[in-house]
Amino acid sequence: MNTEDDWSASLQLLGREIAPGTKSKFPFVPDRSFEASYVNAPVFVARGATPGPTLCLSAGIHGDELNGVEVARRAFAQIDLQTLRGAVIALIAINAEGVRTGNRYLSDRRDLNRSFPGSAGGSVASIIAHAVFSKVVKQCDALVDLHTASNQSANVPQIRADLSNPAIREMAIHFGRGIVVGGEGPAGSLRREAARAGIPAIIYEAGEPLRFEEDEIERGVEGVQNIMAYLNMTDREIQKIADDCVYTRSKWVRVARGHGGFFFPAAKLGDLVRIGDSLGKVVDPLTDASFEVIASIEGEIIGMAVPQPVLSGYGLFHLAWKNSVC
């Protein structure tokens, strides 16, 4: 937390100065070199007139996950500088080229969200991750990373968080929208590496890639605003996700070995299922053999593949454990 004296000075970020009570938008790298085009994410900064924590919003790490990009843009646009305490730094399209072209990965085909904290002497993905992490993320007091489901799938609105960390758990439930799914995240993911650096971080995931979905975007904006209230950055009423909407475990139901074909789901996102329930079928188009997809655990469907051709081992339904209906 910054003191009043500290706050009166301009914030120094990426060679820019942001005075209290102002907003600023600028490119991550100001020069126009060939190399700089790989790190050309837009940077939005809002600095309140009074001191408070710095909240970072990251989006577009996967270029095809558009809901998160619009959540970050819209949440930033709605900030009232007259009432904001602290600062918000929004990286609304970290993989900017991917957002423009609909590509999940970077130009070197690497997954940026497996590359943090990165290295200044590594691959393109590692260089971008290092620049973002060292120059922006380390200035954060808290971070919300905004995503959707991965390609050819959809998620119910959910917060992913390391529930073993009390600060992160409190952030997750104070998002106030959707459900919470426990887990520290894969190695190299932004939220996991931020948490290791002492910065509480959560992910909001909702909807499908490659499209804007108004309901999921609006929930995400409200969730960001709830986090700001929880951090005492605004006077918005504080909201919480109920404890019985917090999942501690989840598991994928996958295509059984040798049962590949065309996937036709019968169950839907948000359905509660029991062990042995039929969730859909996979039809082999060459033999007309039909294979039922059976729930191996009891829980709620929090993510699922859309109808498509699938092969052995492909994740079809993501089920999570919980105690009651949310």
C-alpha positions as CSV (number, residue, x, y, z in Angstrom):
1,M,0.0,0.0,0.0
2,N,1.3,3.4,-0.9
3,T,1.4,6.3,1.5
4,E,0.0,9.8,0.7
5,D,3.5,11.1,0.1
6,D,4.4,8.3,-2.2
7,W,1.2,8.7,-4.1
8,S,1.7,12.4,-4.9
9,A,4.6,11.4,-7.2
10,S,4.0,10.1,-10.7
11,L,3.9,6.3,-11.3
12,Q,6.8,5.2,-13.4
13,L,5.8,2.3,-15.8
14,L,7.5,1.3,-19.0
15,G,9.2,4.6,-19.3
16,R,5.9,6.6,-18.8
17,E,4.8,8.8,-16.0
18,I,1.2,8.5,-14.8
19,A,0.1,11.2,-12.4
20,P,-2.6,10.7,-9.7
21,G,-6.1,11.2,-11.0
22,T,-5.3,10.3,-14.6
23,K,-5.7,7.6,-17.2
24,S,-3.2,6.7,-19.8
25,K,-3.0,4.3,-22.8
26,F,0.2,3.4,-24.6
27,P,2.1,0.5,-26.3
28,F,4.2,-1.8,-24.3
29,V,7.2,-1.1,-26.5
30,P,7.3,2.4,-28.0
31,D,9.7,1.8,-30.9
32,R,8.8,0.4,-34.3
33,S,11.5,-2.2,-34.8
34,F,10.9,-5.6,-36.3
35,E,11.5,-7.3,-32.9
36,A,9.3,-4.8,-31.0
37,S,6.3,-6.0,-33.0
38,Y,6.3,-9.2,-31.0
39,V,5.8,-7.3,-27.7
40,N,3.2,-4.7,-28.9
41,A,0.5,-5.2,-26.3
42,P,-1.5,-2.1,-25.4
43,V,-1.1,-1.0,-21.8
44,F,-3.9,0.8,-20.0
45,V,-3.3,2.5,-16.6
46,A,-5.8,4.3,-14.3
47,R,-4.4,6.0,-11.3
48,G,-6.8,7.3,-8.6
49,A,-6.5,10.6,-6.9
50,T,-5.9,8.8,-3.5
51,P,-3.5,6.0,-2.5
52,G,-4.4,2.3,-2.5
53,P,-3.3,-1.0,-4.0
54,T,-2.4,-1.7,-7.6
55,L,-4.7,-4.3,-9.3
56,C,-3.5,-5.8,-12.6
57,L,-5.8,-7.2,-15.2
58,S,-4.3,-9.5,-17.9
59,A,-6.2,-10.8,-20.9
60,G,-5.5,-12.2,-24.4
61,I,-2.6,-14.4,-23.2
62,H,-4.4,-16.8,-25.5
63,G,-5.3,-14.8,-28.6
64,D,-8.5,-16.6,-29.4
65,E,-10.0,-16.0,-25.9
66,L,-12.0,-12.8,-26.7
67,N,-14.4,-12.6,-23.7
68,G,-11.5,-11.9,-21.4
69,V,-10.1,-9.1,-23.7
70,E,-13.5,-7.3,-23.6
71,V,-13.9,-7.8,-19.8
72,A,-10.5,-6.1,-19.3
73,R,-11.3,-3.3,-21.8
74,R,-14.8,-2.6,-20.4
75,A,-13.8,-2.9,-16.8
76,F,-11.1,-0.3,-17.4
77,A,-13.4,2.0,-19.3
78,Q,-15.9,2.1,-16.4
79,I,-13.3,3.2,-13.8
80,D,-14.2,6.5,-12.1
81,L,-10.9,8.3,-11.3
82,Q,-12.7,10.5,-8.8
83,T,-13.5,7.6,-6.5
84,L,-10.7,5.1,-7.3
85,R,-8.2,4.5,-4.6
86,G,-5.0,3.0,-5.9
87,A,-4.3,2.0,-9.5
88,V,-5.5,-0.4,-12.2
89,I,-3.0,-1.7,-14.8
90,A,-4.8,-3.5,-17.7
91,L,-2.9,-5.5,-20.3
92,I,-6.0,-6.2,-22.4
93,A,-4.3,-8.2,-25.2
94,I,-0.9,-9.5,-24.2
95,N,-0.8,-11.7,-27.3
96,A,-1.9,-8.9,-29.5
97,E,-1.2,-10.5,-32.8
98,G,-3.1,-13.6,-31.7
99,V,-6.1,-11.4,-30.8
100,R,-6.0,-9.8,-34.3
101,T,-5.8,-13.1,-36.1
102,G,-7.7,-15.5,-33.8
103,N,-4.6,-17.6,-33.0
104,R,-4.4,-19.1,-29.5
105,Y,-0.6,-19.3,-29.6
106,L,2.3,-17.0,-30.4
107,S,4.0,-16.8,-33.8
108,D,6.5,-19.4,-32.6
109,R,3.6,-21.8,-31.8
110,R,4.4,-21.7,-28.1
111,D,1.8,-21.3,-25.3
112,L,2.5,-18.0,-23.6
113,N,0.7,-19.2,-20.5
114,R,3.3,-21.9,-20.0
115,S,6.2,-19.5,-20.3
116,F,6.2,-17.3,-17.2
117,P,8.2,-15.8,-15.6
118,G,10.2,-16.0,-18.8
119,S,13.7,-15.2,-19.7
120,A,15.3,-12.2,-21.5
121,G,17.4,-14.6,-23.6
122,G,14.9,-17.3,-24.5
123,S,12.3,-17.9,-27.2
124,V,9.8,-15.2,-28.3
125,A,7.3,-16.6,-25.8
126,S,9.9,-16.5,-23.0
127,I,11.0,-12.9,-23.9
128,I,7.4,-11.7,-23.9
129,A,6.7,-13.5,-20.6
130,H,9.8,-12.0,-19.0
131,A,9.0,-8.5,-20.2
132,V,5.4,-8.6,-18.9
133,F,6.3,-10.3,-15.6
134,S,9.4,-8.2,-14.7
135,K,8.1,-4.8,-15.9
136,V,4.4,-4.9,-15.0
137,V,3.3,-7.9,-12.9
138,K,5.9,-7.3,-10.2
139,Q,4.2,-3.9,-9.7
140,C,0.9,-5.5,-8.8
141,D,-0.6,-6.1,-5.4
142,A,-3.1,-8.5,-6.9
143,L,-3.8,-9.9,-10.3
144,V,-6.9,-11.1,-12.2
145,D,-6.1,-13.1,-15.4
146,L,-9.0,-13.3,-17.8
147,H,-9.7,-16.3,-20.1
148,T,-12.3,-18.5,-21.8
149,A,-12.3,-22.2,-22.4
150,S,-9.8,-23.5,-24.9
151,N,-10.5,-24.3,-28.5
152,Q,-13.6,-26.2,-29.4
153,S,-15.0,-26.2,-25.8
154,A,-17.0,-24.0,-23.4
155,N,-16.9,-23.2,-19.7
156,V,-19.4,-22.1,-17.1
157,P,-18.3,-18.8,-15.5
158,Q,-15.6,-20.0,-13.0
159,I,-12.7,-18.7,-10.9
160,R,-9.7,-20.9,-10.7
161,A,-7.6,-20.4,-7.6
162,D,-5.0,-22.0,-5.3
163,L,-7.4,-22.6,-2.4
164,S,-4.4,-23.5,-0.1
165,N,-3.4,-19.9,-0.1
166,P,-5.7,-17.9,2.2
167,A,-5.2,-14.6,0.3
168,I,-5.9,-16.2,-3.0
169,R,-9.0,-18.0,-1.6
170,E,-10.4,-14.7,-0.3
171,M,-9.8,-13.0,-3.7
172,A,-11.6,-15.9,-5.4
173,I,-14.7,-15.9,-3.4
174,H,-14.9,-12.1,-3.5
175,F,-15.1,-12.1,-7.3
176,G,-18.7,-12.7,-6.4
177,R,-19.8,-14.3,-9.7
178,G,-19.8,-17.9,-10.9
179,I,-18.1,-20.8,-9.1
180,V,-14.6,-21.4,-7.7
181,V,-12.5,-24.3,-8.8
182,G,-9.4,-25.2,-6.8
183,G,-6.0,-25.7,-8.2
184,E,-2.7,-23.9,-8.4
185,G,-2.5,-24.0,-12.2
186,P,0.1,-25.5,-14.4
187,A,3.8,-24.6,-14.2
188,G,4.6,-21.5,-16.2
189,S,1.1,-20.1,-16.0
190,L,0.8,-16.5,-15.1
191,R,-1.3,-16.9,-12.0
192,R,0.9,-19.7,-10.6
193,E,4.1,-17.8,-11.1
194,A,2.6,-14.6,-9.8
195,A,1.5,-16.4,-6.6
196,R,5.0,-17.8,-6.2
197,A,6.3,-14.2,-6.4
198,G,3.9,-13.3,-3.6
199,I,1.2,-11.7,-5.7
200,P,-2.3,-13.1,-5.1
201,A,-3.7,-14.1,-8.5
202,I,-6.8,-15.7,-9.8
203,I,-8.3,-16.6,-13.2
204,Y,-11.8,-15.9,-14.5
205,E,-12.8,-18.3,-17.3
206,A,-16.1,-18.2,-19.1
207,G,-17.7,-19.2,-22.4
208,E,-16.1,-20.2,-25.7
209,P,-13.1,-18.9,-27.6
210,L,-13.3,-16.8,-30.9
211,R,-16.5,-14.9,-29.9
212,F,-17.8,-12.2,-27.7
213,E,-20.5,-13.4,-25.3
214,E,-22.4,-10.6,-23.6
215,D,-23.5,-12.5,-20.5
216,E,-20.0,-13.9,-19.7
217,I,-18.4,-10.5,-20.4
218,E,-20.9,-8.7,-18.0
219,R,-20.3,-11.2,-15.3
220,G,-16.6,-10.7,-15.7
221,V,-16.8,-7.0,-15.5
222,E,-18.9,-7.2,-12.3
223,G,-16.4,-9.7,-10.8
224,V,-13.5,-7.3,-11.4
225,Q,-15.5,-4.5,-9.8
226,N,-16.2,-6.8,-6.8
227,I,-12.5,-7.5,-6.5
228,M,-11.8,-3.7,-6.5
229,A,-14.4,-3.3,-3.7
230,Y,-12.8,-6.1,-1.7
231,L,-9.4,-4.5,-2.1
232,N,-10.9,-1.2,-0.8
233,M,-10.3,0.5,-4.1
234,T,-13.9,1.5,-4.5
235,D,-17.1,1.9,-2.3
236,R,-19.1,-0.8,-4.2
237,E,-21.0,-3.2,-2.0
238,I,-18.7,-6.2,-1.2
239,Q,-20.1,-9.5,-2.6
240,K,-19.0,-13.1,-2.1
241,I,-19.4,-16.5,-3.8
242,A,-21.1,-18.9,-1.3
243,D,-18.8,-21.5,0.3
244,D,-20.9,-24.4,-1.1
245,C,-20.1,-23.1,-4.6
246,V,-16.3,-23.7,-4.0
247,Y,-15.0,-26.8,-5.6
248,T,-11.9,-28.5,-4.3
249,R,-11.5,-31.1,-7.1
250,S,-12.3,-31.6,-10.7
251,K,-11.8,-34.3,-13.4
252,W,-12.3,-34.7,-17.1
253,V,-14.4,-37.5,-18.7
254,R,-12.5,-38.5,-21.8
255,V,-13.1,-40.5,-24.9
256,A,-12.4,-44.2,-24.1
257,R,-9.6,-45.9,-26.0
258,G,-10.7,-47.0,-29.4
259,H,-14.0,-45.0,-29.2
260,G,-13.2,-42.1,-31.4
261,G,-15.6,-40.6,-33.9
262,F,-18.3,-37.9,-34.0
263,F,-19.2,-36.5,-30.6
264,F,-22.9,-35.7,-29.8
265,P,-23.5,-34.4,-26.3
266,A,-26.7,-34.9,-24.4
267,A,-25.8,-33.2,-21.2
268,K,-25.3,-29.5,-20.9
269,L,-23.1,-27.0,-19.0
270,G,-24.2,-26.7,-15.5
271,D,-25.9,-30.1,-15.3
272,L,-25.6,-32.1,-12.2
273,V,-24.7,-35.7,-13.0
274,R,-24.3,-39.0,-11.1
275,I,-22.0,-41.9,-11.6
276,G,-23.3,-44.0,-14.5
277,D,-25.3,-41.2,-16.1
278,S,-25.1,-41.1,-19.9
279,L,-23.7,-37.7,-21.0
280,G,-23.8,-38.2,-24.8
281,K,-22.4,-40.5,-27.4
282,V,-19.6,-40.8,-29.9
283,V,-20.4,-42.4,-33.3
284,D,-17.8,-44.0,-35.5
285,P,-18.7,-42.7,-38.9
286,L,-17.0,-45.6,-40.7
287,T,-18.7,-48.5,-38.8
288,D,-21.8,-46.7,-37.4
289,A,-20.8,-48.1,-33.9
290,S,-22.1,-45.9,-31.1
291,F,-20.3,-45.5,-27.8
292,E,-22.0,-44.0,-24.8
293,V,-20.1,-41.4,-22.7
294,I,-20.7,-42.4,-19.1
295,A,-20.1,-40.2,-16.0
296,S,-17.4,-41.9,-13.9
297,I,-17.9,-39.4,-11.0
298,E,-20.6,-37.3,-9.5
299,G,-20.6,-33.5,-9.9
300,E,-21.5,-30.5,-12.0
301,I,-20.4,-30.1,-15.6
302,I,-18.3,-26.9,-15.5
303,G,-16.7,-27.3,-19.0
304,M,-17.3,-29.4,-22.1
305,A,-16.4,-29.9,-25.7
306,V,-18.7,-28.7,-28.4
307,P,-20.0,-31.3,-31.0
308,Q,-17.0,-32.3,-33.2
309,P,-14.8,-35.2,-34.3
310,V,-12.8,-36.6,-31.4
311,L,-10.1,-39.2,-30.8
312,S,-9.2,-41.5,-27.9
313,G,-8.3,-39.5,-24.7
314,Y,-10.0,-36.2,-25.8
315,G,-11.6,-34.3,-22.9
316,L,-15.4,-34.2,-23.3
317,F,-16.8,-33.1,-20.0
318,H,-15.1,-31.4,-17.1
319,L,-16.8,-32.4,-13.8
320,A,-16.3,-30.7,-10.4
321,W,-17.2,-31.9,-6.9
322,K,-19.4,-29.7,-4.7
323,N,-21.8,-30.1,-1.8
324,S,-25.0,-28.5,-3.1
325,V,-26.5,-26.6,-6.0
326,C,-25.4,-23.0,-6.5
